[in-house]
Amino acid sequence: MATFERSDTYNKVIDIIAEKISVDKAIITPQSTFATLGADSLDMVEVIMKLEEVFSIEIKDEDVEKMATINDLVEYVQKLRTK
């Protein structure tokens, strides 16, 4: 089984968020929220769809609603990648 480093997951997630909501990735921190980054619900859907495509995972809508910060999202994706 392949090993997925958390830093790799974090960097890819940040790249996707920056691209999909058109923000400079330098302003994205683990404590950032989608609201503070100016993302709306459509942006969120696009980010989630891209994450699912890139990482070959399925992210449940109810789980997305529980994620408060970018770090929460990274941890969730990392957990699915290393299952």
C-alpha positions as CSV (number, residue, x, y, z in Angstrom):
1,M,0.0,0.0,0.0
2,A,1.3,3.4,-0.9
3,T,2.2,5.8,1.9
4,F,0.6,9.2,1.8
5,E,2.4,11.9,3.7
6,R,0.1,14.4,5.4
7,S,2.2,17.3,4.0
8,D,1.5,16.1,0.5
9,T,-2.2,15.9,1.2
10,Y,-2.1,19.4,2.8
11,N,-0.3,20.9,-0.2
12,K,-2.6,19.3,-2.8
13,V,-5.7,20.4,-0.8
14,I,-4.4,24.0,-0.6
15,D,-3.7,24.0,-4.3
16,I,-7.2,22.9,-5.1
17,I,-8.8,25.4,-2.8
18,A,-6.7,28.2,-4.1
19,E,-7.6,27.3,-7.7
20,K,-11.3,26.7,-7.2
21,I,-12.1,29.8,-5.1
22,S,-9.5,32.1,-6.8
23,V,-7.4,33.0,-3.8
24,D,-3.7,33.2,-3.3
25,K,-2.6,30.0,-1.6
26,A,-0.3,32.1,0.7
27,I,-3.3,33.4,2.6
28,I,-4.7,29.9,3.3
29,T,-3.8,28.6,6.7
30,P,-4.9,25.4,8.6
31,Q,-7.1,27.7,10.7
32,S,-8.8,29.4,7.7
33,T,-12.4,28.7,7.1
34,F,-14.2,28.7,3.8
35,A,-16.2,31.7,4.9
36,T,-13.0,33.7,5.7
37,L,-11.6,32.8,2.3
38,G,-14.8,34.1,0.7
39,A,-16.1,30.8,-0.6
40,D,-19.8,30.3,-1.2
41,S,-21.7,27.0,-1.4
42,L,-21.0,26.6,-5.1
43,D,-17.3,27.0,-4.5
44,M,-17.5,24.4,-1.8
45,V,-19.2,21.9,-4.2
46,E,-16.5,22.5,-6.8
47,V,-13.7,22.0,-4.2
48,I,-15.2,18.8,-2.9
49,M,-15.7,17.4,-6.4
50,K,-12.1,18.2,-7.4
51,L,-10.8,16.6,-4.2
52,E,-12.8,13.5,-4.9
53,E,-11.4,13.3,-8.4
54,V,-7.8,14.0,-7.5
55,F,-7.7,11.7,-4.5
56,S,-10.1,9.0,-5.7
57,I,-12.2,9.3,-2.6
58,E,-15.9,9.9,-1.7
59,I,-16.6,12.8,0.6
60,K,-20.0,12.7,2.3
61,D,-22.1,15.9,2.3
62,E,-22.9,15.5,6.0
63,D,-19.2,15.3,6.8
64,V,-18.5,18.5,4.9
65,E,-21.0,20.3,7.1
66,K,-19.0,19.3,10.2
67,M,-15.7,20.7,8.9
68,A,-15.0,24.1,10.4
69,T,-11.4,24.7,9.1
70,I,-9.1,23.9,6.3
71,N,-7.3,21.7,8.7
72,D,-10.5,19.7,9.3
73,L,-10.8,19.1,5.6
74,V,-7.1,18.0,5.3
75,E,-7.4,15.6,8.2
76,Y,-10.6,14.1,6.6
77,V,-8.9,13.7,3.2
78,Q,-5.8,12.2,4.8
79,K,-7.9,9.7,6.7
80,L,-9.7,8.6,3.6
81,R,-6.4,8.3,1.6
82,T,-4.8,6.1,4.2
83,K,-7.7,3.8,4.8
